[in-house]
Amino acid sequence: MRGQLKHYIDGAWVESEGGTRHAVINPATEEPVSEITLGSQADVDKAVAAARKAFETWSRTSVEERATLLERILEEYKKRAGDMAEAISLEMGAPLSLAKTAQVGSGIGHLMSAAKAVRAFEFEEVIGNSIVVHEPIGVVAMITPWNWPLNQIVSKVAPALAAGCTMVLKPSEEAPTCACIFAEVLDAAGVPPGVFNLVNGDGPGVGAALSAHKGVDMVSFTGSTRAGILVAKAAADTVKRVHQELGGKSPSLILEGADLGKAVPGTLFSVLMNSGQSCIAPTRLLVPRAQQAEVTALAAEMMKATQTGNPAEEGRHIGPVVNKAQWTKIQGLIAKGLEEGAKLETGGPGRPDGVETGYFVKPTLFSNVTNDMTIAREEVFGPVVTIIPYDSEEDAVRIANDTDYGLSAVVFGSPEAIKRVAPRLRAGMVYVNGGQPNPDLPFGGYKQSGNGREHGKFGLAEFMEVKSMVGALA
């Protein structure tokens, strides 16, 4: 069994001070596959001290120095792409093909985007006889999830480096090895000691310690809304900036006249591609009531044809969900859907037929769902789709917005219908007729889906303070 029992602090791998060992489980086999050390308060203190010291010099580097370093990181990142993909597949269950392309590939996009954004960013603006400047905020604590581990790590680390910040990363203890390899990538690229630090740990331990630490100027967190609330509360006493990308319950609106042959597969693929474990997964499929039967037939056919399988093998199958707790939660929500009267079209409780080991979930489709059902309101984070009929365009907008979340929405329809509906959706991102994520566009949500934005110039600005130098030109 491989693993990394040390933390990366001040440019070196160091032993933990009082940490405890933690086995990382392969969700396809339910067996340990790697091992880390859950860090302690002493480890956090050491990492924050290193970051604070490094900030004094890193914050004064030039834009070109930082952009050039990002390009060196990209070169080293590509060299380790295979290692990172294998680690992701083993530890969180993404099929190897997905891990190689979307999972690892997302980091390439964020590194390129950050280098481009920092070179184009306007760090100074003249207003009257004064100058307004953007400066790095300081030491950033980064707490990242397991579902898209490298995507979330690089989308924070790249702009923070570009802005001139230093940082301490706590990756998810469910999928930590790709983060450790990424630390090796940064080291090989020549990131100065203390600029990037990694302390493995869990939320109640290292996560809480970083959030409350008075030496941390900002917390950038991606995870569940429940955990995000705890992070914000822990950070409140030191009045640090808290940037959060939290849960979602995204709708996919199929408007009257939309191409069903594009809309239905487009929606379902977005849910199934990571076994439903994506915060923007459009799991609420809203359809005109008169077309519910047709949409249901198309969706059921695709869900029935979706295979689950060994994530270590190449193919178009989906893998397991990340762990037993997540599998159990999904099973409970499927049972709740049946109890509350949703019609099960395919899938349902339990593992797929013939599967006895691994946290595999049957691709599950419910129809005749109403938006007050638990299955339509809670984030499932599994390959489960609900079909919700609506009676008018106005009704569709009402249902789409009737959620505590507002991360993203998907709309399929004519250009005229899109112009009417998209501006009314209370979501940070609206994907039009199958539009794909773009690392240059702002990523983030409304309501309980968080605050702040990631990616491109928008993510870069999140890691900066704004200073007015009043009368500087008088």
DRENDO-1510 file (C-alpha; in Angstrom, 1 decimal, always signed):
<recs>
REC; n; res; u; v; w
REC; 1; MET; +0.0; +0.0; +0.0 .
REC; 2; ARG; +1.4; +3.4; -1.0 .
REC; 3; GLY; +0.8; +6.7; +0.6 .
REC; 4; GLN; +2.4; +9.9; +1.9 .
REC; 5; LEU; +2.7; +10.1; +5.7 .
REC; 6; LYS; +4.5; +13.5; +5.7 .
REC; 7; HIS; +3.2; +17.0; +5.1 .
REC; 8; TYR; +4.8; +19.5; +2.6 .
REC; 9; ILE; +5.8; +22.5; +4.6 .
REC; 10; ASP; +8.3; +25.3; +3.7 .
REC; 11; GLY; +9.6; +23.5; +0.7 .
REC; 12; ALA; +10.2; +20.0; +2.3 .
REC; 13; TRP; +8.3; +16.9; +3.3 .
REC; 14; VAL; +8.3; +16.8; +7.1 .
REC; 15; GLU; +7.0; +14.5; +9.7 .
REC; 16; SER; +3.7; +15.3; +11.4 .
REC; 17; GLU; +3.8; +16.6; +15.0 .
REC; 18; GLY; +1.2; +14.5; +16.8 .
REC; 19; GLY; -0.9; +13.5; +13.8 .
REC; 20; THR; -2.7; +10.2; +13.3 .
REC; 21; ARG; -2.6; +7.7; +10.5 .
REC; 22; HIS; -5.6; +7.4; +8.1 .
REC; 23; ALA; -6.2; +4.7; +5.5 .
REC; 24; VAL; -7.7; +5.8; +2.2 .
REC; 25; ILE; -10.2; +3.3; +0.8 .
REC; 26; ASN; -10.7; +2.3; -2.8 .
REC; 27; PRO; -14.5; +2.6; -3.3 .
REC; 28; ALA; -14.5; -0.1; -5.9 .
REC; 29; THR; -13.0; -2.7; -3.7 .
REC; 30; GLU; -13.6; -1.4; -0.2 .
REC; 31; GLU; -10.0; -2.1; +0.6 .
REC; 32; PRO; -7.2; +0.3; +1.7 .
REC; 33; VAL; -5.2; +1.7; -1.2 .
REC; 34; SER; -3.1; +4.4; +0.4 .
REC; 35; GLU; -2.3; +6.0; +3.7 .
REC; 36; ILE; -1.8; +9.6; +5.0 .
REC; 37; THR; -1.3; +11.3; +8.3 .
REC; 38; LEU; -4.1; +13.5; +9.6 .
REC; 39; GLY; -2.4; +16.6; +10.7 .
REC; 40; SER; -2.4; +18.4; +14.0 .
REC; 41; GLN; -2.7; +22.0; +15.3 .
REC; 42; ALA; +1.1; +22.0; +15.5 .
REC; 43; ASP; +1.3; +21.0; +11.8 .
REC; 44; VAL; -1.1; +23.8; +10.9 .
REC; 45; ASP; +0.8; +26.4; +12.9 .
REC; 46; LYS; +4.1; +25.4; +11.2 .
REC; 47; ALA; +2.6; +25.6; +7.7 .
REC; 48; VAL; +0.9; +29.0; +8.4 .
REC; 49; ALA; +4.2; +30.4; +9.8 .
REC; 50; ALA; +6.0; +29.3; +6.7 .
REC; 51; ALA; +3.4; +30.9; +4.5 .
REC; 52; ARG; +3.5; +34.1; +6.4 .
REC; 53; LYS; +7.3; +34.3; +6.1 .
REC; 54; ALA; +7.3; +33.6; +2.4 .
REC; 55; PHE; +4.6; +36.2; +1.8 .
REC; 56; GLU; +7.0; +39.0; +2.5 .
REC; 57; THR; +9.0; +38.2; -0.6 .
REC; 58; TRP; +6.5; +36.4; -2.9 .
REC; 59; SER; +4.0; +39.2; -2.7 .
REC; 60; ARG; +6.6; +41.6; -4.2 .
REC; 61; THR; +7.5; +39.5; -7.2 .
REC; 62; SER; +6.5; +40.8; -10.6 .
REC; 63; VAL; +3.6; +39.8; -12.7 .
REC; 64; GLU; +5.9; +38.2; -15.3 .
REC; 65; GLU; +7.7; +36.2; -12.7 .
REC; 66; ARG; +4.5; +34.7; -11.4 .
REC; 67; ALA; +3.1; +34.0; -14.9 .
REC; 68; THR; +6.3; +32.4; -15.9 .
REC; 69; LEU; +6.3; +30.2; -12.8 .
REC; 70; LEU; +2.7; +29.1; -13.7 .
REC; 71; GLU; +4.0; +28.0; -17.1 .
REC; 72; ARG; +6.8; +26.0; -15.6 .
REC; 73; ILE; +4.2; +24.4; -13.3 .
REC; 74; LEU; +2.1; +23.5; -16.4 .
REC; 75; GLU; +5.2; +21.7; -17.9 .
REC; 76; GLU; +5.8; +19.7; -14.8 .
REC; 77; TYR; +2.1; +19.0; -14.3 .
REC; 78; LYS; +1.8; +17.4; -17.8 .
REC; 79; LYS; +4.8; +15.1; -16.9 .
REC; 80; ARG; +2.8; +13.7; -13.9 .
REC; 81; ALA; -0.6; +13.5; -15.5 .
REC; 82; GLY; -0.7; +9.7; -15.6 .
REC; 83; ASP; +0.3; +9.4; -12.0 .
REC; 84; MET; -2.4; +11.9; -10.9 .
REC; 85; ALA; -5.1; +10.2; -13.0 .
REC; 86; GLU; -4.3; +6.8; -11.5 .
REC; 87; ALA; -4.5; +8.2; -8.0 .
REC; 88; ILE; -7.8; +9.8; -8.6 .
REC; 89; SER; -9.2; +6.7; -10.1 .
REC; 90; LEU; -8.1; +4.5; -7.2 .
REC; 91; GLU; -9.1; +6.8; -4.4 .
REC; 92; MET; -12.4; +8.4; -5.5 .
REC; 93; GLY; -13.6; +5.9; -8.1 .
REC; 94; ALA; -13.5; +8.0; -11.3 .
REC; 95; PRO; -13.1; +5.7; -14.3 .
REC; 96; LEU; -9.6; +5.9; -15.6 .
REC; 97; SER; -10.7; +7.4; -18.9 .
REC; 98; LEU; -12.5; +10.2; -17.1 .
REC; 99; ALA; -9.6; +10.7; -14.7 .
REC; 100; LYS; -7.1; +11.1; -17.5 .
REC; 101; THR; -9.2; +13.5; -19.5 .
REC; 102; ALA; -11.7; +15.6; -17.5 .
REC; 103; GLN; -10.2; +15.3; -14.0 .
REC; 104; VAL; -6.5; +15.9; -14.7 .
REC; 105; GLY; -7.3; +17.9; -17.9 .
REC; 106; SER; -9.2; +20.5; -15.9 .
REC; 107; GLY; -6.0; +21.5; -14.1 .
REC; 108; ILE; -4.3; +22.3; -17.4 .
REC; 109; GLY; -7.0; +24.7; -18.2 .
REC; 110; HIS; -6.8; +26.5; -14.9 .
REC; 111; LEU; -3.0; +26.9; -15.1 .
REC; 112; MET; -3.3; +28.4; -18.6 .
REC; 113; SER; -6.2; +30.6; -17.7 .
REC; 114; ALA; -4.4; +32.0; -14.6 .
REC; 115; ALA; -1.2; +32.8; -16.5 .
REC; 116; LYS; -3.3; +34.6; -19.2 .
REC; 117; ALA; -5.4; +36.4; -16.6 .
REC; 118; VAL; -2.6; +37.8; -14.5 .
REC; 119; ARG; -0.8; +39.2; -17.6 .
REC; 120; ALA; -3.9; +41.0; -18.6 .
REC; 121; PHE; -5.1; +42.2; -15.2 .
REC; 122; GLU; -5.3; +45.9; -14.4 .
REC; 123; PHE; -3.5; +46.1; -11.1 .
REC; 124; GLU; -3.7; +49.9; -11.0 .
REC; 125; GLU; -6.4; +52.5; -11.9 .
REC; 126; VAL; -6.2; +56.2; -11.8 .
REC; 127; ILE; -9.2; +58.0; -10.4 .
REC; 128; GLY; -8.8; +61.7; -10.3 .
REC; 129; ASN; -5.6; +62.5; -8.4 .
REC; 130; SER; -5.6; +59.1; -6.7 .
REC; 131; ILE; -4.5; +55.6; -7.5 .
REC; 132; VAL; -6.5; +52.4; -6.8 .
REC; 133; VAL; -4.3; +49.3; -6.6 .
REC; 134; HIS; -4.9; +45.6; -6.2 .
REC; 135; GLU; -2.7; +43.8; -3.8 .
REC; 136; PRO; -2.4; +40.1; -2.7 .
REC; 137; ILE; -4.6; +39.4; +0.3 .
REC; 138; GLY; -2.0; +37.4; +2.2 .
REC; 139; VAL; -2.0; +33.8; +3.4 .
REC; 140; VAL; -4.9; +31.7; +2.0 .
REC; 141; ALA; -6.2; +28.5; +3.6 .
REC; 142; MET; -7.6; +26.2; +0.9 .
REC; 143; ILE; -9.9; +23.4; +1.8 .
REC; 144; THR; -10.9; +21.2; -1.2 .
REC; 145; PRO; -13.2; +18.2; -1.8 .
REC; 146; TRP; -12.8; +14.7; -3.2 .
REC; 147; ASN; -15.2; +14.8; -6.2 .
REC; 148; TRP; -13.1; +16.8; -8.6 .
REC; 149; PRO; -9.9; +16.9; -6.5 .
REC; 150; LEU; -7.4; +18.4; -9.0 .
REC; 151; ASN; -9.9; +20.7; -10.6 .
REC; 152; GLN; -10.7; +22.3; -7.2 .
REC; 153; ILE; -7.1; +22.4; -6.1 .
REC; 154; VAL; -5.7; +24.0; -9.2 .
REC; 155; SER; -8.6; +26.4; -9.6 .
REC; 156; LYS; -7.5; +27.9; -6.2 .
REC; 157; VAL; -3.8; +27.5; -6.2 .
REC; 158; ALA; -3.2; +28.9; -9.7 .
REC; 159; PRO; -4.9; +32.3; -9.2 .
REC; 160; ALA; -3.6; +32.6; -5.7 .
REC; 161; LEU; +0.0; +32.2; -6.9 .
REC; 162; ALA; -0.7; +34.6; -9.8 .
REC; 163; ALA; -2.1; +37.2; -7.3 .
REC; 164; GLY; +1.0; +37.0; -5.1 .
REC; 165; CYS; -0.5; +35.1; -2.2 .
REC; 166; THR; +1.0; +32.2; -0.2 .
REC; 167; MET; -1.1; +29.3; +0.9 .
REC; 168; VAL; -1.8; +26.2; +3.0 .
REC; 169; LEU; -3.8; +23.5; +1.2 .
REC; 170; LYS; -5.9; +20.8; +3.0 .
REC; 171; PRO; -7.1; +18.4; +0.4 .
REC; 172; SER; -9.8; +15.9; +1.1 .
REC; 173; GLU; -8.7; +12.9; +3.1 .
REC; 174; GLU; -10.8; +10.8; +0.8 .
REC; 175; ALA; -8.6; +11.5; -2.3 .
REC; 176; PRO; -5.3; +13.0; -1.1 .
REC; 177; THR; -2.6; +11.4; -3.2 .
REC; 178; CYS; -3.2; +13.5; -6.3 .
REC; 179; ALA; -2.7; +16.6; -4.1 .
REC; 180; CYS; +0.6; +15.1; -2.8 .
REC; 181; ILE; +1.8; +14.5; -6.4 .
REC; 182; PHE; +0.7; +18.1; -7.2 .
REC; 183; ALA; +2.9; +19.3; -4.4 .
REC; 184; GLU; +5.8; +17.4; -6.0 .
REC; 185; VAL; +4.9; +19.2; -9.3 .
REC; 186; LEU; +5.1; +22.6; -7.7 .
REC; 187; ASP; +8.4; +21.7; -6.0 .
REC; 188; ALA; +9.9; +20.5; -9.3 .
REC; 189; ALA; +8.7; +23.7; -11.0 .
REC; 190; GLY; +10.6; +25.8; -8.5 .
REC; 191; VAL; +7.9; +27.3; -6.3 .
REC; 192; PRO; +9.8; +29.0; -3.5 .
REC; 193; PRO; +9.7; +27.4; +0.0 .
REC; 194; GLY; +6.7; +28.4; +2.0 .
REC; 195; VAL; +4.7; +29.8; -0.9 .
REC; 196; PHE; +2.7; +26.5; -1.1 .
REC; 197; ASN; +2.2; +24.2; +1.8 .
REC; 198; LEU; +0.2; +21.1; +2.2 .
REC; 199; VAL; -1.2; +19.6; +5.4 .
REC; 200; ASN; -3.3; +16.5; +5.1 .
REC; 201; GLY; -6.2; +16.2; +7.5 .
REC; 202; ASP; -9.9; +16.0; +8.0 .
REC; 203; GLY; -12.5; +18.8; +8.4 .
REC; 204; PRO; -12.9; +18.8; +12.2 .
REC; 205; GLY; -9.1; +18.8; +12.6 .
REC; 206; VAL; -7.0; +20.6; +10.1 .
REC; 207; GLY; -10.0; +22.2; +8.3 .
REC; 208; ALA; -11.3; +23.8; +11.5 .
REC; 209; ALA; -7.8; +24.8; +12.6 .
REC; 210; LEU; -7.1; +26.6; +9.4 .
REC; 211; SER; -10.4; +28.3; +9.3 .
REC; 212; ALA; -10.0; +29.8; +12.8 .
REC; 213; HIS; -6.2; +30.5; +12.5 .
REC; 214; LYS; -5.4; +34.2; +13.1 .
REC; 215; GLY; -2.4; +33.9; +10.8 .
REC; 216; VAL; -4.7; +33.1; +7.8 .
REC; 217; ASP; -6.1; +36.1; +5.9 .
REC; 218; MET; -8.6; +34.2; +3.7 .
REC; 219; VAL; -10.3; +30.8; +3.5 .
REC; 220; SER; -11.2; +29.4; +0.1 .
REC; 221; PHE; -13.5; +26.4; +0.6 .
REC; 222; THR; -15.3; +24.0; -1.7 .
REC; 223; GLY; -17.6; +21.4; -0.3 .
REC; 224; SER; -21.1; +20.9; +1.1 .
REC; 225; THR; -23.2; +23.8; +2.3 .
REC; 226; ARG; -23.3; +22.2; +5.8 .
REC; 227; ALA; -19.5; +22.1; +6.0 .
REC; 228; GLY; -19.3; +25.6; +4.5 .
REC; 229; ILE; -21.4; +27.0; +7.3 .
REC; 230; LEU; -19.0; +25.5; +9.8 .
REC; 231; VAL; -16.1; +27.0; +8.0 .
REC; 232; ALA; -17.7; +30.5; +8.0 .
REC; 233; LYS; -18.5; +30.3; +11.7 .
REC; 234; ALA; -15.0; +29.2; +12.6 .
REC; 235; ALA; -13.6; +32.1; +10.5 .
REC; 236; ALA; -15.9; +34.8; +11.9 .
REC; 237; ASP; -13.9; +35.5; +15.1 .
REC; 238; THR; -10.9; +36.7; +13.0 .
REC; 239; VAL; -13.0; +38.5; +10.4 .
REC; 240; LYS; -11.1; +36.9; +7.5 .
REC; 241; ARG; -12.4; +36.7; +4.0 .
REC; 242; VAL; -14.4; +33.5; +3.3 .
REC; 243; HIS; -14.8; +32.4; -0.3 .
REC; 244; GLN; -17.1; +29.4; -0.7 .
REC; 245; GLU; -18.3; +27.2; -3.5 .
REC; 246; LEU; -21.0; +25.0; -2.0 .
REC; 247; GLY; -23.8; +22.6; -2.9 .
REC; 248; GLY; -26.2; +22.7; -5.7 .
REC; 249; LYS; -29.5; +21.2; -7.0 .
REC; 250; SER; -29.4; +22.4; -10.6 .
REC; 251; PRO; -32.4; +22.3; -12.9 .
REC; 252; SER; -32.3; +21.5; -16.6 .
REC; 253; LEU; -35.2; +23.2; -18.3 .
REC; 254; ILE; -36.4; +21.7; -21.5 .
REC; 255; LEU; -38.5; +24.4; -23.0 .
REC; 256; GLU; -41.3; +24.0; -25.5 .
REC; 257; GLY; -39.9; +23.2; -28.9 .
REC; 258; ALA; -36.4; +22.1; -27.7 .
REC; 259; ASP; -34.6; +19.4; -29.5 .
REC; 260; LEU; -35.2; +16.4; -27.2 .
REC; 261; GLY; -32.5; +14.3; -28.9 .
REC; 262; LYS; -30.0; +16.9; -27.7 .
REC; 263; ALA; -31.5; +18.0; -24.4 .
REC; 264; VAL; -32.2; +14.6; -22.8 .
REC; 265; PRO; -28.8; +13.0; -23.4 .
REC; 266; GLY; -27.0; +16.3; -22.7 .
REC; 267; THR; -28.7; +16.5; -19.3 .
REC; 268; LEU; -28.2; +12.9; -18.3 .
REC; 269; PHE; -24.5; +12.9; -19.4 .
REC; 270; SER; -23.8; +15.8; -17.2 .
REC; 271; VAL; -25.2; +13.8; -14.2 .
REC; 272; LEU; -23.7; +10.4; -15.0 .
REC; 273; MET; -20.2; +11.4; -16.1 .
REC; 274; ASN; -18.8; +11.5; -12.5 .
REC; 275; SER; -21.4; +9.1; -11.0 .
REC; 276; GLY; -23.5; +12.1; -10.1 .
REC; 277; GLN; -20.8; +13.6; -7.9 .
REC; 278; SER; -20.7; +17.1; -9.4 .
REC; 279; CYS; -22.0; +20.2; -7.7 .
REC; 280; ILE; -23.4; +21.5; -11.0 .
REC; 281; ALA; -25.1; +18.2; -12.0 .
REC; 282; PRO; -28.5; +19.1; -13.4 .
REC; 283; THR; -30.4; +16.4; -11.5 .
REC; 284; ARG; -33.8; +18.1; -11.8 .
REC; 285; LEU; -35.1; +17.6; -15.3 .
REC; 286; LEU; -38.0; +20.0; -15.9 .
REC; 287; VAL; -40.2; +19.1; -18.9 .
REC; 288; PRO; -43.5; +20.3; -20.4 .
REC; 289; ARG; -46.2; +18.1; -18.9 .
REC; 290; ALA; -47.4; +17.1; -22.4 .
REC; 291; GLN; -43.9; +15.8; -23.2 .
REC; 292; GLN; -43.2; +14.0; -19.9 .
REC; 293; ALA; -43.9; +10.5; -21.3 .
REC; 294; GLU; -41.7; +11.1; -24.4 .
REC; 295; VAL; -38.8; +12.5; -22.3 .
REC; 296; THR; -39.2; +9.8; -19.7 .
REC; 297; ALA; -38.9; +7.1; -22.4 .
REC; 298; LEU; -35.8; +8.6; -23.8 .
REC; 299; ALA; -34.2; +9.1; -20.4 .
REC; 300; ALA; -35.1; +5.6; -19.2 .
REC; 301; GLU; -33.4; +4.1; -22.3 .
REC; 302; MET; -30.2; +6.0; -21.7 .
REC; 303; MET; -30.1; +5.3; -17.9 .
REC; 304; LYS; -30.8; +1.5; -18.5 .
REC; 305; ALA; -28.0; +1.4; -21.0 .
REC; 306; THR; -25.5; +3.0; -18.6 .
REC; 307; GLN; -23.1; +0.4; -17.2 .
REC; 308; THR; -21.2; +0.5; -13.9 .
REC; 309; GLY; -17.8; -1.0; -13.8 .
REC; 310; ASN; -14.2; -1.2; -12.5 .
REC; 311; PRO; -12.8; +2.4; -12.6 .
REC; 312; ALA; -9.3; +1.0; -13.2 .
REC; 313; GLU; -10.5; -0.2; -16.6 .
REC; 314; GLU; -10.9; +1.9; -19.7 .
REC; 315; GLY; -14.4; +2.4; -21.0 .
REC; 316; ARG; -17.6; +4.4; -21.0 .
REC; 317; HIS; -19.0; +2.9; -17.8 .
REC; 318; ILE; -19.4; +4.9; -14.6 .
REC; 319; GLY; -17.6; +4.1; -11.3 .
REC; 320; PRO; -18.7; +3.8; -7.7 .
REC; 321; VAL; -19.5; +6.7; -5.4 .
REC; 322; VAL; -16.7; +7.8; -3.1 .
REC; 323; ASN; -17.4; +5.9; +0.2 .
REC; 324; LYS; -19.9; +4.0; +2.3 .
REC; 325; ALA; -21.4; +7.0; +3.9 .
REC; 326; GLN; -22.2; +8.6; +0.6 .
REC; 327; TRP; -23.6; +5.3; -0.8 .
REC; 328; THR; -25.8; +4.9; +2.3 .
REC; 329; LYS; -27.1; +8.5; +2.0 .
REC; 330; ILE; -28.0; +7.9; -1.7 .
REC; 331; GLN; -29.8; +4.7; -0.8 .
REC; 332; GLY; -31.8; +6.6; +1.8 .
REC; 333; LEU; -32.8; +9.3; -0.7 .
REC; 334; ILE; -33.9; +6.7; -3.3 .
REC; 335; ALA; -36.0; +5.1; -0.6 .
REC; 336; LYS; -37.5; +8.4; +0.3 .
REC; 337; GLY; -38.4; +9.1; -3.3 .
REC; 338; LEU; -40.4; +5.8; -3.4 .
REC; 339; GLU; -42.0; +6.6; -0.1 .
REC; 340; GLU; -43.1; +10.0; -1.2 .
REC; 341; GLY; -44.7; +8.8; -4.4 .
REC; 342; ALA; -42.2; +9.4; -7.2 .
REC; 343; LYS; -42.5; +6.8; -10.0 .
REC; 344; LEU; -39.3; +4.7; -10.3 .
REC; 345; GLU; -38.6; +4.2; -14.0 .
REC; 346; THR; -35.3; +2.4; -13.7 .
REC; 347; GLY; -32.6; +1.7; -11.1 .
REC; 348; GLY; -33.6; +1.9; -7.5 .
REC; 349; PRO; -32.2; +0.6; -4.2 .
REC; 350; GLY; -29.2; -1.6; -3.8 .
REC; 351; ARG; -26.1; -2.3; -5.9 .
REC; 352; PRO; -26.4; -3.2; -9.6 .
REC; 353; ASP; -27.2; -6.8; -10.4 .
REC; 354; GLY; -24.3; -9.1; -9.8 .
REC; 355; VAL; -22.3; -6.6; -7.8 .
REC; 356; GLU; -21.5; -7.5; -4.2 .
REC; 357; THR; -18.5; -5.3; -3.5 .
REC; 358; GLY; -17.9; -1.6; -4.0 .
REC; 359; TYR; -20.0; +1.5; -3.5 .
REC; 360; PHE; -21.8; +1.2; -6.8 .
REC; 361; VAL; -25.2; +2.8; -7.3 .
REC; 362; LYS; -27.7; +1.9; -10.0 .
REC; 363; PRO; -28.3; +4.7; -12.4 .
REC; 364; THR; -31.8; +5.7; -11.2 .
REC; 365; LEU; -34.6; +7.7; -12.8 .
REC; 366; PHE; -37.8; +9.0; -11.2 .
REC; 367; SER; -40.7; +10.5; -13.0 .
REC; 368; ASN; -43.9; +12.3; -11.8 .
REC; 369; VAL; -41.8; +14.1; -9.2 .
REC; 370; THR; -43.0; +17.3; -7.6 .
REC; 371; ASN; -40.6; +19.9; -6.4 .
REC; 372; ASP; -41.6; +19.5; -2.8 .
REC; 373; MET; -40.3; +15.9; -2.6 .
REC; 374; THR; -37.1; +15.3; -0.7 .
REC; 375; ILE; -35.5; +13.7; -3.8 .
REC; 376; ALA; -36.1; +17.1; -5.6 .
REC; 377; ARG; -34.8; +19.3; -2.8 .
REC; 378; GLU; -31.7; +17.6; -1.3 .
REC; 379; GLU; -28.4; +17.3; -3.1 .
REC; 380; VAL; -28.1; +13.5; -3.8 .
REC; 381; PHE; -24.6; +13.5; -5.2 .
REC; 382; GLY; -25.2; +10.3; -7.1 .
REC; 383; PRO; -26.4; +9.0; -10.5 .
REC; 384; VAL; -30.1; +9.9; -9.7 .
REC; 385; VAL; -32.3; +12.0; -11.9 .
REC; 386; THR; -35.8; +13.3; -11.2 .
REC; 387; ILE; -38.2; +14.3; -14.0 .
REC; 388; ILE; -40.5; +17.2; -12.9 .
REC; 389; PRO; -43.4; +18.2; -15.2 .
REC; 390; TYR; -44.4; +21.9; -15.6 .
REC; 391; ASP; -47.5; +23.5; -17.1 .
REC; 392; SER; -46.1; +26.8; -18.5 .
REC; 393; GLU; -42.9; +28.7; -19.0 .
REC; 394; GLU; -43.7; +30.7; -16.0 .
REC; 395; ASP; -44.2; +27.6; -14.0 .
REC; 396; ALA; -40.9; +26.2; -15.2 .
REC; 397; VAL; -39.0; +29.3; -14.0 .
REC; 398; ARG; -40.8; +29.2; -10.6 .
REC; 399; ILE; -39.9; +25.5; -10.1 .
REC; 400; ALA; -36.3; +26.1; -11.2 .
REC; 401; ASN; -35.8; +28.9; -8.7 .
REC; 402; ASP; -37.7; +27.1; -5.9 .
REC; 403; THR; -34.5; +25.8; -4.2 .
REC; 404; ASP; -32.1; +26.8; -1.5 .
REC; 405; TYR; -29.3; +26.5; -4.0 .
REC; 406; GLY; -28.3; +28.6; -7.0 .
REC; 407; LEU; -25.1; +27.3; -8.4 .
REC; 408; SER; -26.1; +26.5; -12.0 .
REC; 409; ALA; -28.9; +25.8; -14.4 .
REC; 410; VAL; -29.2; +24.4; -17.9 .
REC; 411; VAL; -31.7; +25.6; -20.5 .
REC; 412; PHE; -32.6; +24.0; -23.8 .
REC; 413; GLY; -34.8; +25.8; -26.3 .
REC; 414; SER; -35.0; +28.3; -29.1 .
REC; 415; PRO; -32.9; +31.6; -29.0 .
REC; 416; GLU; -36.1; +33.5; -28.3 .
REC; 417; ALA; -37.1; +31.3; -25.4 .
REC; 418; ILE; -33.6; +31.3; -24.0 .
REC; 419; LYS; -33.6; +35.2; -24.0 .
REC; 420; ARG; -36.8; +35.2; -22.0 .
REC; 421; VAL; -35.9; +32.5; -19.5 .
REC; 422; ALA; -32.1; +32.5; -18.8 .
REC; 423; PRO; -32.0; +36.0; -17.2 .
REC; 424; ARG; -34.7; +35.0; -14.8 .
REC; 425; LEU; -32.9; +32.0; -13.4 .
REC; 426; ARG; -31.3; +32.6; -9.9 .
REC; 427; ALA; -28.0; +30.8; -10.6 .
REC; 428; GLY; -24.4; +31.9; -11.0 .
REC; 429; MET; -24.1; +30.0; -14.2 .
REC; 430; VAL; -26.6; +29.2; -17.0 .
REC; 431; TYR; -25.5; +26.6; -19.6 .
REC; 432; VAL; -27.4; +27.2; -22.8 .
REC; 433; ASN; -28.2; +24.3; -25.1 .
REC; 434; GLY; -25.4; +22.2; -23.7 .
REC; 435; GLY; -22.7; +24.8; -23.2 .
REC; 436; GLN; -19.6; +23.5; -21.6 .
REC; 437; PRO; -17.6; +24.9; -18.6 .
REC; 438; ASN; -14.9; +27.4; -19.6 .
REC; 439; PRO; -11.9; +28.1; -17.2 .
REC; 440; ASP; -12.0; +31.8; -18.2 .
REC; 441; LEU; -15.6; +32.3; -17.1 .
REC; 442; PRO; -16.7; +33.0; -13.5 .
REC; 443; PHE; -17.7; +29.9; -11.5 .
REC; 444; GLY; -19.8; +30.2; -8.4 .
REC; 445; GLY; -23.3; +30.5; -7.1 .
REC; 446; TYR; -26.2; +32.4; -5.6 .
REC; 447; LYS; -28.0; +31.7; -2.3 .
REC; 448; GLN; -26.7; +28.7; -0.3 .
REC; 449; SER; -24.4; +27.7; -3.1 .
REC; 450; GLY; -21.8; +30.1; -1.8 .
REC; 451; ASN; -20.2; +33.4; -2.5 .
REC; 452; GLY; -17.3; +34.7; -4.6 .
REC; 453; ARG; -16.2; +33.4; -7.9 .
REC; 454; GLU; -13.4; +31.2; -9.3 .
REC; 455; HIS; -11.6; +31.0; -12.7 .
REC; 456; GLY; -10.0; +33.6; -15.0 .
REC; 457; LYS; -9.8; +37.2; -14.0 .
REC; 458; PHE; -12.7; +36.8; -11.6 .
REC; 459; GLY; -11.0; +34.2; -9.6 .
REC; 460; LEU; -7.8; +36.2; -9.6 .
REC; 461; ALA; -9.6; +39.2; -8.1 .
REC; 462; GLU; -10.9; +37.1; -5.2 .
REC; 463; PHE; -7.4; +36.7; -3.9 .
REC; 464; MET; -6.7; +40.5; -3.7 .
REC; 465; GLU; -7.4; +43.5; -1.5 .
REC; 466; VAL; -8.2; +46.9; -3.0 .
REC; 467; LYS; -6.3; +49.9; -1.7 .
REC; 468; SER; -6.9; +53.6; -2.4 .
REC; 469; MET; -3.8; +55.8; -2.4 .
REC; 470; VAL; -5.6; +59.1; -2.0 .
REC; 471; GLY; -4.0; +62.1; -3.5 .
REC; 472; ALA; -1.0; +60.1; -4.8 .
REC; 473; LEU; -0.9; +62.2; -8.0 .
REC; 474; ALA; -1.6; +65.6; -6.5 .
</recs>
